[in-house]
Amino acid sequence: MNGCNWDDETGQINAFNQYSYNGEDFLTFDPQRLTWIALKPQAVITKLRWDGEEDQLKCNKNFYVHECPAFLKKYVQYGKNVLQTAVLPSVSLLQKSLSSPVSCHATGFYPNRGLMFWRKDGEELHEGVDPGEILPNNDGTFQMSIDLNVSSVTPEDWERYDCVFQLFGVNEYIITKLDKTLIRTNWGKPAHIIPTAVVLAIVLIAAVAAVAVVAYKRKKAPANASEQSETLNPQT
């Protein structure tokens, strides 16, 4: 594994050239001291042999200290329009159950440098909150969440809370008020479902009853005209 990292804010460059064997670190190159570092006792022999190749050591240093960063900066410049385009997320309030914390969930933002927190009366909260990690989405964007424990929050105080999201490099804040009507949840069922189910049950029962009445009448009716005549004019 080899390459380099460049921090475009501080200008710091970190180069790496590392070998592993059987899933474990084996050798790594130090470009500043022009030497290989054995990470396993078994790597010492290889280290000594590679340290003796002075021309190769200088070539390695030139690549990792100069050429690799130059390539990296060039590629960043080529893709600047894409890499530095900020994409704001959609923010939702989620809750698993009535007793669960309310999660402020932001998804679809880019790059992966976002800040998210809960506030009360405009002041950032540090207690009763549980921030999550920034996670990748399948489309190259990112998502993150932060939970708020609302078990001790009275209904009158809900309007005093809000969730704030800020994306790195963007001055715009996304503020979401703690509002019960905005919470998306999978607990409970909409109120209109219960009356609908009751109506359907009543209709079904009525249909079954009607069928039963018709069947009963058919069973009691005479089978033919002669039987009907005998029923109307019984013999003495």
C-alpha positions as CSV (number, residue, x, y, z in Angstrom):
1,M,0.0,0.0,0.0
2,N,1.5,3.3,-1.0
3,G,0.4,6.9,-1.7
4,C,0.2,10.3,0.0
5,N,-2.3,12.5,1.9
6,W,-2.5,16.2,1.5
7,D,-4.3,18.5,3.9
8,D,-5.4,21.5,1.7
9,E,-6.0,23.6,4.8
10,T,-2.6,23.2,6.6
11,G,-0.6,22.1,3.5
12,Q,0.7,19.1,5.5
13,I,1.7,16.1,3.4
14,N,1.9,12.5,4.7
15,A,3.4,9.8,2.5
16,F,3.3,6.1,3.0
17,N,4.8,3.0,1.5
18,Q,3.9,-0.1,3.5
19,Y,4.1,-3.9,3.0
20,S,2.0,-6.5,4.8
21,Y,2.3,-10.3,4.9
22,N,-0.4,-12.7,5.8
23,G,-2.7,-9.9,6.9
24,E,-0.2,-8.3,9.2
25,D,2.0,-5.2,8.8
26,F,5.5,-6.2,7.7
27,L,7.6,-3.2,6.5
28,T,7.1,0.5,6.2
29,F,9.2,3.2,4.6
30,D,10.3,6.4,6.3
31,P,11.1,9.0,3.5
32,Q,12.5,11.6,5.9
33,R,15.1,9.3,7.4
34,L,15.6,7.3,4.2
35,T,15.2,4.0,5.9
36,W,12.8,1.0,6.1
37,I,11.2,0.1,9.4
38,A,10.8,-3.6,10.3
39,L,7.4,-4.1,11.9
40,K,8.0,-7.8,12.4
41,P,11.2,-9.6,13.5
42,Q,11.0,-11.6,10.3
43,A,11.3,-8.4,8.3
44,V,14.7,-7.4,9.6
45,I,16.6,-9.3,6.9
46,T,14.6,-7.5,4.1
47,K,15.0,-4.1,5.9
48,L,18.8,-4.4,6.0
49,R,19.0,-5.4,2.3
50,W,16.7,-2.6,1.2
51,D,18.4,0.0,3.3
52,G,21.6,-0.8,1.4
53,E,20.1,0.3,-1.9
54,E,20.8,4.0,-1.5
55,D,19.8,5.0,-5.0
56,Q,16.4,3.3,-4.6
57,L,15.9,5.0,-1.2
58,K,16.5,8.5,-2.8
59,C,14.1,7.6,-5.7
60,N,11.4,6.6,-3.2
61,K,11.8,9.8,-1.2
62,N,11.6,11.9,-4.3
63,F,8.4,10.2,-5.4
64,Y,6.6,10.3,-2.0
65,V,7.7,13.8,-1.0
66,H,7.4,15.6,-4.4
67,E,5.9,13.6,-7.2
68,C,3.0,12.0,-5.4
69,P,1.7,15.3,-3.8
70,A,2.1,17.0,-7.2
71,F,-0.1,14.4,-8.9
72,L,-2.6,14.5,-6.1
73,K,-2.9,18.3,-6.3
74,K,-3.3,18.1,-10.1
75,Y,-6.1,15.5,-9.8
76,V,-7.9,17.6,-7.2
77,Q,-7.7,20.6,-9.4
78,Y,-9.1,18.6,-12.3
79,G,-12.0,17.5,-10.2
80,K,-12.4,20.7,-8.3
81,N,-15.9,21.4,-9.6
82,V,-17.2,18.1,-8.4
83,L,-15.1,17.6,-5.3
84,Q,-15.8,21.0,-3.9
85,T,-19.5,21.2,-4.7
86,A,-21.5,21.2,-1.5
87,V,-24.8,19.3,-1.4
88,L,-27.2,20.1,1.5
89,P,-29.2,17.2,3.0
90,S,-32.8,16.5,3.7
91,V,-33.5,16.5,7.5
92,S,-36.2,14.5,9.2
93,L,-37.4,13.8,12.7
94,L,-37.7,10.1,13.5
95,Q,-39.0,8.2,16.5
96,K,-39.3,4.4,17.0
97,S,-41.9,4.5,19.8
98,L,-43.5,7.0,22.2
99,S,-40.8,6.3,24.8
100,S,-37.9,6.4,22.3
101,P,-35.6,9.4,21.8
102,V,-36.4,11.7,18.9
103,S,-33.7,11.3,16.2
104,C,-32.8,14.2,14.0
105,H,-31.6,12.5,10.8
106,A,-29.8,14.3,7.9
107,T,-29.0,12.4,4.7
108,G,-27.8,13.1,1.2
109,F,-25.1,15.7,2.1
110,Y,-21.6,16.2,0.6
111,P,-18.8,16.4,1.5
112,N,-18.6,14.3,4.7
113,R,-17.9,17.3,7.0
114,G,-21.1,18.2,8.8
115,L,-22.0,19.5,12.2
116,M,-25.2,18.5,13.9
117,F,-26.6,19.4,17.4
118,W,-29.7,20.0,19.4
119,R,-30.5,23.4,20.9
120,K,-32.9,24.6,23.7
121,D,-33.8,28.3,23.6
122,G,-30.9,28.8,21.1
123,E,-28.3,27.2,23.4
124,E,-26.5,24.0,22.3
125,L,-27.4,21.0,24.4
126,H,-24.7,18.6,25.8
127,E,-26.9,16.5,28.1
128,G,-29.6,14.2,27.0
129,V,-28.2,14.0,23.5
130,D,-26.5,11.1,21.7
131,P,-24.6,12.1,18.5
132,G,-24.0,9.5,15.8
133,E,-21.2,9.0,13.3
134,I,-21.1,10.3,9.7
135,L,-21.9,7.3,7.5
136,P,-21.7,6.8,3.7
137,N,-24.7,6.3,1.5
138,N,-24.7,4.2,-1.7
139,D,-24.7,7.2,-4.0
140,G,-21.5,8.8,-2.6
141,T,-23.3,11.2,-0.2
142,F,-23.4,10.9,3.6
143,Q,-25.8,10.7,6.5
144,M,-25.7,11.4,10.2
145,S,-28.1,11.5,13.2
146,I,-28.3,12.9,16.7
147,D,-30.8,11.7,19.3
148,L,-32.6,13.7,21.9
149,N,-34.1,12.2,25.0
150,V,-37.6,13.7,25.3
151,S,-38.8,11.6,28.2
152,S,-38.5,14.5,30.6
153,V,-39.6,17.2,28.1
154,T,-43.1,18.5,28.8
155,P,-45.5,19.1,25.8
156,E,-45.3,22.9,26.5
157,D,-41.5,22.9,26.2
158,W,-41.2,21.1,22.8
159,E,-41.3,24.3,20.9
160,R,-38.2,25.4,22.8
161,Y,-36.0,22.7,21.1
162,D,-34.6,22.6,17.6
163,C,-32.1,20.6,15.6
164,V,-29.3,22.4,13.7
165,F,-27.3,21.0,10.8
166,Q,-24.3,22.9,9.2
167,L,-22.3,21.7,6.3
168,F,-18.6,22.5,6.1
169,G,-17.9,25.5,3.9
170,V,-21.6,26.5,3.8
171,N,-22.8,29.4,5.9
172,E,-26.4,28.3,5.7
173,Y,-27.9,26.4,8.7
174,I,-30.7,23.9,8.4
175,I,-32.9,24.3,11.5
176,T,-35.7,21.8,12.3
177,K,-38.1,22.6,15.1
178,L,-39.0,19.8,17.5
179,D,-42.6,19.4,16.4
180,K,-44.7,16.2,17.0
181,T,-46.5,16.7,13.7
182,L,-43.2,16.4,11.8
183,I,-42.1,13.2,13.4
184,R,-42.0,10.2,11.2
185,T,-42.6,6.9,13.1
186,N,-43.7,3.3,12.6
187,W,-45.5,2.9,15.9
188,G,-49.3,3.0,16.0
189,K,-51.7,3.2,13.1
190,P,-53.5,6.2,11.6
191,A,-56.8,6.9,13.4
192,H,-58.8,6.4,10.1
193,I,-57.7,2.8,9.8
194,I,-59.7,1.6,12.8
195,P,-63.2,3.0,11.7
196,T,-62.5,1.6,8.2
197,A,-61.8,-1.9,9.7
198,V,-65.0,-1.7,11.8
199,V,-67.1,-0.8,8.8
200,L,-65.6,-3.6,6.8
201,A,-66.3,-6.1,9.6
202,I,-69.9,-4.9,9.9
203,V,-70.4,-5.3,6.1
204,L,-68.9,-8.8,6.2
205,I,-71.2,-9.9,9.1
206,A,-74.2,-8.5,7.3
207,A,-73.3,-10.3,4.1
208,V,-72.9,-13.6,6.0
209,A,-76.2,-13.1,7.8
210,A,-78.0,-12.4,4.5
211,V,-76.6,-15.6,3.0
212,A,-77.7,-17.6,6.0
213,V,-81.3,-16.2,5.8
214,V,-81.6,-17.0,2.2
215,A,-80.3,-20.6,2.8
216,Y,-82.8,-21.1,5.6
217,K,-85.7,-19.9,3.5
218,R,-84.7,-22.2,0.7
219,K,-84.6,-25.1,3.0
220,K,-88.1,-24.4,4.4
221,A,-89.7,-23.9,1.0
222,P,-91.6,-26.8,-0.7
223,A,-89.6,-28.7,-3.2
224,N,-92.3,-28.6,-6.0
225,A,-95.8,-27.4,-6.8
226,S,-97.6,-30.6,-5.4
227,E,-95.9,-30.2,-2.1
228,Q,-97.0,-26.5,-2.1
229,S,-100.6,-27.6,-2.8
230,E,-100.6,-30.1,0.0
231,T,-99.3,-27.5,2.3
232,L,-102.1,-25.1,1.3
233,N,-104.9,-27.8,1.2
234,P,-104.1,-30.5,3.8
235,Q,-106.2,-33.7,3.6
236,T,-108.3,-34.6,6.5
